[in-house]
Amino acid sequence: ISLLPFFESINEAGVGPLPTFDDFFAAFLKSKEKFDNEKPDCYSWSEVLDEIVAEFQLPDVSQYYNQFQDSVPAPLYPGVKELLQRIQQNDIPLVMLRNSNLSRVSMEKTLQTLDIGQYFKYIVTSGEVGIRKPDKRIFEFCIQKGLPGQAVSSERILMVGNETEADISGAKSLGWKTVLLCNTESTSNGLADYDLPSIQELHDVIFPPKL
């Protein structure tokens, strides 16, 4: 795991006083181990970085988090690969949409590292398109790439995300069905069609049990 791009960014920005990189990295490993034990299925890299920033009493540097998050693939949540396989087996086109400075090619490499790249028909990143969620234009771009030349009812499109503002509100502006996976936010406050605690419950939303 490389923290160096993030550390160098805040160092160049004059944030400080900073510890040595070795001390910073040691604090990261300690924090990550704590989250692995306490919240193995539901923590984000931002939470780990927040804890390190607080430990060293640094100012808000969250604007630089992408320097780390875009270089380190987060671990897959339990059940993700099984769900992706089932989606593929049912010929459901799947598009990934992410607010990220990464190019599509870089994101594809990340997904290949996680061995899930083969399940996505197309990958859209805000860095390549020049538009960020929740702007509805980037959601429309996903449809153009995922279902080119096809007319699909908005009610048949499902957006799954973990941020109410970026993911859910943007998709709802186009009339899509939405799912908030509550791994970073506990609720969408009624905006999403479904607030789900984990990937496991998503199976029944995409593939409703036959009565």
LINVEN-V244465 format. One line per field, one symbol per residue. phi: phi as a letter, one per 40 degrees, with the letter a starting at -180 (. if undefined). burial: b if it has 9 or more other C-alpha atoms within 8 Angstrom, else e. Layout:
phi = ???
burial = ???
This chain:
phi = .bcddccccccccgcicccccccccccccccccccdccbcbabbcdcccdccdcdcfcccbcccccccccbbcccccdgcccccccccccfccbbcbacaccccccccccccdcgbcccbcabbbccccgbbdcdccccccdcdccbcgbcbccccbbbbabbccccccccccbgccbbccccbbcacfgcccbbbcacdccdcccbdccc
burial = eeeebbbebbbeeebeeeeeeeebbebbeebbeebeeeeeeebeeeebbbbbbeeeebeebeebbbbbbbeeeeeeeeebeebbbebbeeeebbbebebbbbbbeebbbbbbebebbebbbbbbbbbbeebbbbbbebbeebbbebeeeeeeebeebbbbbbbbebbbbbbbeeebbbbbbbbbbeebeeebeebbebbebbbeeeeeeee
